[in-house]
Amino acid sequence: MELLTALFKKKISEDKVANIFVNTILKSVERGFPEVAAIINNDTEFVTRPQISEEDSDKFLFIVIAGNLRFLGKYFGEENREERISEMVYEKLSKVFEMPVARLKYIVEDHHAFFTKVNYPSKNTHYAMSKAVFFKYNLNYHQKEYFKNMNTPNPIFLKHLDEVVFQFIIDWELFSEKFKITE
């Protein structure tokens, strides 16, 4: 049965995959960040409210972009497909942000390094994204003294944040089941 499913997958170009990546992320963050801010601002684990503005989505957007780019390798690592799709994504995003591709790559690589730092020794990108949100939005200042003094997210809040961040990770496994990618 898997053979028949593979034969009838819809074909899609790498360029279309890059378009889907860019459009999905930009739209989901634009539509979803006000709710993300509200969830963080109203989390019961904080002793003071963070007061993240609904318009302060840039940090979150770059965390989502960097995290999703890391996931590409898991699903499109064969035949240099990940590199080609990533390059197309960078080109499309550089036009959206009106910045050189090299500058955009530097920002994403900086986020990847930050993921590694805040989530060491784990290599789980999903959790690294959540921790990056915690630190990029300076949420430590709003925690109970115990966690604030350790400069680490309250595990209960982090679990809440993991559930939120998960909503912004593209489901490439489902995508791969439905589509066959062509150059």
N, C-alpha and C positions, 0 to 999 in steps of 0.2 A: 504494500500500500504506500510506503514511503516513496517508492520509485514513481508511482503515478502522481503523487503530490508534487514531487520535484519537477516532473514533466509539465505540470500545469501551473507552475508559479508564474506570476506576471513578471515580465522583464522590465527592468528599470536601469537607467544609466547612472554612473557614478556622479555625474553632474546633478541629476535629479535627487540623488541621496544627499548631496551637499546642500541643495536647496531645501530639502525637507528638514535637515539638521538645523540650518539657520532659521528658517521660518518657524519651526516648532519651538525652538528655544526663545526666540524674540517674542513671539506671541504669548507663550505660556508665562514668561516672566512679566511681560507687560500686563497681562490680565490677572495673574496670580499674586504678584508681589503685594498689593494692598492687603490681601488676606494673610500672607506670610507675616507682614508687619504687625497686623492685628493679633495674630496667634502669638507671636513673640512678646508683644507689648502686654498681653493679658495673661501670660503664663503664670500660674500660681506659685511656681518655684522661686520667683523673684521677690525680693523684699522691697525693691523700688521698681517702678515701671521704666523700661528702656526708652520709650517714646520715639521709636523709629518711625520716620515719616514714610507715608505711602509712596512718596516720590524718590526716596533714597534707595533705588533699586540697582544702581550701577555696580556696587560691590557684589551683590547677590548675582546679578547677571553674569559677571565675569567668573564667579565661582561655578555657576551652572555651565557656562561654556567650557571652562577648563576641565571640569569633571566629565562632561559628556565627551569631550575629545579623548580623554583617557580611555573611555569605554569602547571607542571605535576599534582599537587593536584586538579586543577580545572577539569581535564578530567579523572584522574585515581585515585581519592580519595577513591573509594569504595573498601571494602575487603582488606585493607592494600596494595593495588596494587601500589599506589604511592611510599610507602616505599620500596617495593621489587624492583621496577624498578629503583628508585634512588640509591639503594645499588649496583645494577648491573652497573649503569652508573658510580658511584664512582670507582668501581673495575676496569672497563675498562679504565677509564681516568687515574687512578693511574698508570696503566701499560704504557700508552702512555707518561705520564709525568715523569715516573720513580720516583715516590714518594709514600710514604705510604698513604693509604686511609685516615688515621686520619689527616694527613697534608693537603690533598686535601679538606676534609670536613671543616677543620678550615678556609681555604682560601675562600671557598664558603660561609660559615657562616659569615665571615668577610665582604664579599661583600653584603650579605643580610642585615647586620646591617648598612652598608654604604648606601644602597638603602633607608632604613628607615630614616636615618639621613638626607640625601640630599633631600628627597622628602616629608618630614613631612609637613603637616598632611596627605597628600594623601597616599593611599596604592596601587596606580596604578603602577604595576611592569614595564610596558612598559616605562612610563615616568621616573621612577626611573632609568632605564637603561640608558636613554638619559642623565639625569643629572649626572650619574656616569661617563659617557664618558667625559662630560664637565669638571668635577673636576679631574678625574684621569689623563687627558692629560693637565691639567693646562691651560685651554683655557681662563680663566678669564683675564689673562695678555694681551690678544690680543683684548679685547673689548674696546668700547667707555668708556670714564671715568665714565659716569653715572652708567653703569652696573658694571664696574670694582669696583667702590667704594662700591656698594651694595653687591659685591661678589655673584652675581646671573647671570645666563645666560640670555642674550638678548632673549626675547620671540620669536622673528622672527627666530633667529638661532636655538633655541630649537625646534621650529616647524620643521625646516629643518632636524635636528638631529633625531627627532621622526620618520620621514619618512624613514630615513636611517636605524635606529635601527629596525624598524618594519620588514624589509627584513630579519632579522636574528632571528626572533621568529618563531619557528616551529608551523605550523598550525595543532594543535592537533584536532581541531573540524573537519576539513576535513578528517584527519587521522581516527578519530573515526567513521565517516560515512562510510568509506570503509572497515575497519578491525574490527574483533571481537578478543579481546585479551584473550588468554588462559594462564594458568600457565605453 
